[in-house]
Amino acid sequence: MNVKWTFSNKQLPRLEYQYSIKGAVDYLGITFNYPEEKISGMKWLGRGPYHVWKNRLKGQQLGVWQKDYNNTITGESWNYPEFKGWHSQLYWVKLQTKEAPFTIYTNNDNLFLEMLQPQKPVGANNNYTSPPFPQGNIGFMHAISAIGTKFQPSEVMGPQSQKNMQLNYAPLSGMLWFDFR
């Protein structure tokens, strides 16, 4: 992985990254850690207002969306739309925090935002509806994981539910700008 930070006068701090993965993986991207207890909401330009999975992308509308923090566990609580999870076609996100809000911009097409990680339902007898997430809790992903059903894992749900692969091991790259003003 190659990472380059650029700091200069009168310009936003910029992060350029490039990486390559071999083999089948659940997700592709970069992540950061931010204390969940300090997050109070988010406003973003992308598809919304609901979160998505690799095999459940349809139905979201492009627009500017606002969500207050919630810890909705799908099927156990009913405070929708869920705050946590993958959000598609991100252009920018303003993270509202108890410290100070900040905005992250990207010029990448079809980038997914990981906003924290949904909790596994207590009553689930398997992990079919709790796909894996990366270690960080705020991520900018080129590919995300698929979800199964209560009775079937995602791997048997068809082509859109298969793991992600980089064809020809071509590097993936991205650029993010951070606005702390």
Salt bridges, closest charged atoms under 4 A:
GLU16 OE2 - ARG14 NH2 3.25
ASP26 OD1 - LYS163 NZ 2.73
GLU36 OE2 - LYS84 NZ 2.70
GLU82 OE2 - HIS51 NE2 3.71
GLU99 OE2 - LYS38 NZ 2.86
ASP179 OD1 - ARG181 NE 2.87
